[in-house]
């Protein structure tokens, strides 16, 4: 009798841990510079509950206004801490996941009741004469943060000296994305310099 109770307790404790605690609506664009360098521009809009709690947590003097140092604390605790997860931006080239070369142009704002964070991710690669093929997905594999992103709305922009083709589809069947739910949408992209 004790064994089934233990299994039930383990099941429910695991499911409590696995549900999202933070919700973010994400808007992305992928842009190529004329030099051929690719940049992923992120805009994360957090849910109102998390936004209120995060802003309250960094408002040290509780005056209701955030100083530059307090805004930086949000950047440090959200964006910089996401570095170890590649900012949840998973970019696969061939059989290798590419590490971001860091972020720039970070801006933290409060828009209405939501905390909004903008930042650009740089990757060490450039358009070559031959096609480079990439698969891009956005996901928190721990399921602590639930990202809501419509891949069909991702903007891909390139100057006239770079040729780009892309489409969206699910990750089902891609062995290098085994840790992802197969229904996760991805952006499949190929590009080259003209």
PyMOL commands that set and color helices and strands:
alter all, ss='L'
color gray80, all
select helices_A, chain A and resi 2-18+48-58+68-88+151-153+175-177
alter helices_A, ss='H'
color red, helices_A
select strands_A, chain A and resi 22-32+37-46+89-93+96-97+100-111+114-126+132-138+145-148+155-157+162-170+185-193
alter strands_A, ss='S'
color yellow, strands_A
deselect
rebuild
show_as cartoon
